[in-house]
Amino acid sequence: MERLLDMSIDRTVEPLMNHIELLQQAGRKEFQQTTRLRNQYTKIIEQAREQIHSEEKGKLLTDYDKLACYIHELTTKDVFVLDIETTGLDPFNDPIVGICLYAEGMTPAYVPVLHTDLDNKLIEGQLTLDQVKYQIKRLFRSEAKWINHNIKFDAKFLEYQWGINTRDSIYWDTMISAFILNENEPTHALKPLYAKYISKTKDKQSYKDLFEKTPFNYIPLDLAEVYGANDGIKTYELYKFHMKYLNNNPKNKGDFKKLYDVFMNMEMPLLKVLVELELTGVEIREEFASELKDKYQQLADEQEYELYAVVDKYSNAIAKHEKLQDLLAKQAKNKKYKGTPYAEKINFNSAPQKKILFFEILKFPSLLRKDPYSCGKEHITVWLDSDKLSKEQRNFLEVYQEWSKLNKLITSFIEKIPLAKEYKTNAVHTNFNQIGTVTGRFSSSHPIHKINLQQIPSRDKYIRKIFKAREGKVFVGSDFSQIEPRILASLSQDKKMIEAYTKGTDLYAMMASEIFKKPYEECLEFHPITGAKQPEGKNRRTQVKSVLLGIMYGRSPVSIASQFGETRQWGEKIVADFYKSFPEIQTCTLQAQYQARTLGYTTTITGRKRRLPDMKLPKDDYKYISATRQCLNAKIQGSSADVMKVTMVEIANHPRLQEIGARPLITVHDEVILEVDKEFALETADLLETVMKQVGERMVGICMKCDVEICEVWSGDDVRSTLC
């Protein structure tokens, strides 16, 4: 490949050349290949100039002395905005091309670093990388504090690519403060929030609107200057707006004071922890992943065979269905499907075909008001909750659900995880989004391959085994035992639950004993003295566990009953018996619903809000019914998320854990995984358990238990005995 940069240019060229080469390999060289695309690019730029020419211009800093003076002035401010512009989302491969700077009372500035023409030749007049890095490092060494929108994104780029430690300067993330103030915003992106709360007008200046898919390094400097300048101002104005509600002013009492504490003492410290966690990443076993794919594919094929066995019974109806036949004919001609089971058969991954199969061939009832003919997860849940399916329909749906789960595991994890390996670090780096769900629980994703580790089934130990500790190190993992039932015990102040946790008795066996009026010993899977198996005891315990978890997660009695192949009446009776034995839990449920109905929101143990506006709707509205099921669940799941976030912060900041180099790598729901040298594994396990129990008991007020594991692969065999 032709060298794209002049080696005589006074800058660190090799990383830049690597970046550009990677961009070209990804297909972005199209900008320099055809006249058509060059003309298209010209039109995009002309249109962008027309749209933003009237906007306030910033200051383009291409003179070193002027940059130094500007940085010096920033260091005298209490807070500053710094926003980076990049060519993509990957801090390991997509280079920083410019820096946006702003502070109150100053003209916003843009510092170009890697802007190129369409031939990937550096535009003249830009400062060298070393010059800009030096000044930005100066800024982060000062007492001024950093505010930005989605600050974690910028921090990772600056730390990995430029070696700048940003974490001591991180102060305020307007994306997170926006979430704290309203988790139900349609989007927490900067420009829509600014347009909604500050300018009160529709903002047409999203990057996509202005430049479509043009990489930012191709944006001319005059446009980059205006675009960057406006981002800095918008971020600062949104920060000031949020400060009206989230502040430490003694007059700011009640809900907003609690929300400020949540934001400043939990979410922002956590953000700093996640920066290191995401940059560290975790190593994987690629060969094991390949073997696992073969195993899971075989299981999926077996389930698929059962599906086709049912479908084949309806071959006449399928043959007579003209629209379905048209779809199948087009599919058979598609090169994509040649040599696959779907070449001439119904494709269970095809939404149009599934729609016809479910509703017109198999005659599934439509039970959703919104999107009534979908075959997605929501409709499947509703179907399984109902008593309107035939035995054959229910059996088919259960097999389909299992097949779907296996396929998701293959396509979403087993295939993707090896693809996500970053060969510069020999690790997989996923993003952990602390505002990824409305309840406050984490979500996770890879910037390219979209891997969500939070969705790995906790019972699936094989997929977790893809992840391994680095050479000479081990994983030390710990998860809270029954954290959500413990939170329910605390919220409800149910004396029987609290006593069970205090004494260490089996919660579900105790509950089964109360409901079924059987001795406690007869509600255990194994007899506590003889050790003999007790099928009836196991069944009682399982049923009660499902009822309790079902109540917490907002499941209906029908859904609970269907799990055991029972009728609606059976489900309604066991739920009624449960509430009769544990009235405090029913009271807690009703109180959560009352709070949401009267205030429009419910709260977690930290005071963080979960807003449920649908609770204001008429009681017969399906959205209201759905919202009522969320009230208790939001309190419990949200509180669990709060406990985990505080736990992550305290683990990361623990002096001894820092001293021995134990660092968090992964968090999934109520579990955290640390990596540490083998010689410190046992000590780390003790410290981790202690910290987690202390945090949990302090926040929840209930005796906590943690299950700790030391292993060389995630969810692998415990190697504690070999370390003693």
Phi, psi and omega in degrees: 000140178300137177295132189263345181234146177284118184295345180280351180295134184282081176194170176284098191273329189301311177302322181294318178296319178299317179301311182296320178298319178297320178298318179295317178298332179280358176104359182281355176290354179302333180296337182249012188255323187235149177295322181301312182289328175296317178295320177299316178300317180300318178296318179301315182294319179298316179296319179298319179298322179294324183285324188245009183296331181277351181289155179297126179280152175261204180244123178270113184263099176239006176250129187297317181297320179292323176297316180299318179294319180296315178298319179301317179295321177299322182295343180272353182273158175289316181224154176219156174258130172226123182228131181264153170247134184228175176269355182186196187257355188261111182294343182270345185225339183260115188285153169289129180248349179187164182233128174261133183229144177195148168210155183303134180087358181246157173283129179299147186229152174233131181247102178285144181233318188223043175279136183232165169276184184289348175264011180061031171266131180302132176290133182292155175097351179282148177291158179287157179301317181297322179296314181292317179302317181301315183289321178294323175297321176304315183297317183283347174273351182277179179277350180295145183255147188265128171238146179192171176259119187062059188293332181298322178303308182294321183299319181294318178297313183295321181288314183286312187278325185246359177066030183260124176279107184263346195294329178290341182262346183297127182234310189215127175249113184290339175291319180286320178296326176296321178295317180299323181280332177196098181288348183266009176305139178304327175210150176252024175288153187299305190295316175298322178294317178297316180296323184286317190253339185250299184280336181062019177229158180291126181270122181258013188254036170293155182301319181297319179297321185279313193238003183054237184256019182292124175302144189294335180294341178271355181287125179303152187298323181295324177285319178300323179299311182291314181300312180295320180299316181292324177299317180297315180294317181297318178299314182294318180295322177293322176301312180297323178296315179294327180297336178296332184253324181254097180206170184258019178295131180306333179286342181275092185247178175070222187300315184292328175295318178296318180294323176298316179298318178299313182294309188278328186258351178236301187290315182290317173299323179297320180306317180295323178296318183292330177303310180293318181301315183287327178287329180290311180069180182223141180280161183227165175254097185294320181296318179297321179299321179295317178295321181293324178300316179299317182296312182290327178295322177298317179296318179296321179297322179295318178294321180296322178301319178294322178297314179295330178297323176286314182300323181300335178293341183250026185300323180295315179296322179294317181296328182276349184275103188298315182297318179295321179295323177297317179296318180293324179294316177296321179296318182297330179276347183283122181304331182302327187257358178296133181081009178247164177298343184266007184304316181230005181251169176299133181262111182288354174265357181267116181299314179298320179291319178298320180301314179293316182299310185291310191268330184254331179264304182275351174063039173293139178286147174272118186243002180255137175283316176270128182053063189292342182245034175271157176241028184278185184301319182297316181291323178299317178299316180295318178301312181293335177282340186269169174247025185258009179260145172286167179300318180294319178298317181294317179298316178300316183295320179294320177293317179300319180297318179294316177300317181297318179298316180297317179295322178295319178299320181292307186283328185270337185232299189298319178282322188281324186302311178298326179295333183277356181297128177267113187286345175289330181246351182062034183213163173262130181241109177254157175271135174252108185269112183284349175241034185286340179227157182293337178280351182096354177289155179294149157237165179218152178201153172269140184300335181252310190263358171058041178280127178249099182295338180293341182264359174295121181302133182297333181276349180270097183280342185287315181297322178298330182290354173295330184271135182228158175283155178291162181305130179082001182237168176224161170274138169240109183244150178211139175227148177292133176276120176053045183296322183288316172300326177294321177295320176298318178301319180290315181296319183275339187055038177289119186294323182293318178295314181299318179296319179299316180290325179293317182276345180081020177279163182287116185301311186290326176293320177299315180295318178299321178299318180293318186283314184269358179057046178241154177302148181307319183298332181273005178246015176256156178293324178235141179295131186295340181257307184277336183078005182290145177294143180230087182305319180293320178297317178299318181296316179300314181298316181297317180298314182292321176301317179296322178295312182299310180295324177298317177297317181294325184265004176078024178283151178277161175302326179297317180297317179297317181295320183296333178299331182250010180070027182256174183274169175302317182301317178300315180296317180294323181292315183290328175292318178298317178297323179298311181295327178295322180281332182229069185297332180299327179291319177296319178299317179299319178298313181294323178295320178298319179292320179296316178301313181293325182288321183274324183258340182090003180204162169239169187229154174271181182292343177268352184096000177293139186266144166240106184279131182231075184297337180293347176290350177272353181282166174301149187293342179268001178283135184297330177293323176295315180300317178297318182295323180300326180287341181273341190302303181291318180301320180297320178296316185286306180297319179297320178293321176299319178298318178300315180299316181295321181294315178296321178300314179301318180295314183290327175295313183295329183263004181292123186304315183289320177297323175295319183297320182269003175078022176280119185230140178295138178244319187219145167224132178225111178056254183253026185234143175227138181244125175252156173240134184207157174302143183306324184295339180253011187297312183295317178297317179299319179300315180295315181294318180298314179298318181297312181299314182296316179295318181296315179297312181300313182291326178293320184275323186265329180081019181233146176303127184252151175229139178234139176260118186250140182223139174243122184207161180269339171234152182297126183060031175269196179289136178293128183253018183304319183297329181284348183261349183287000000 
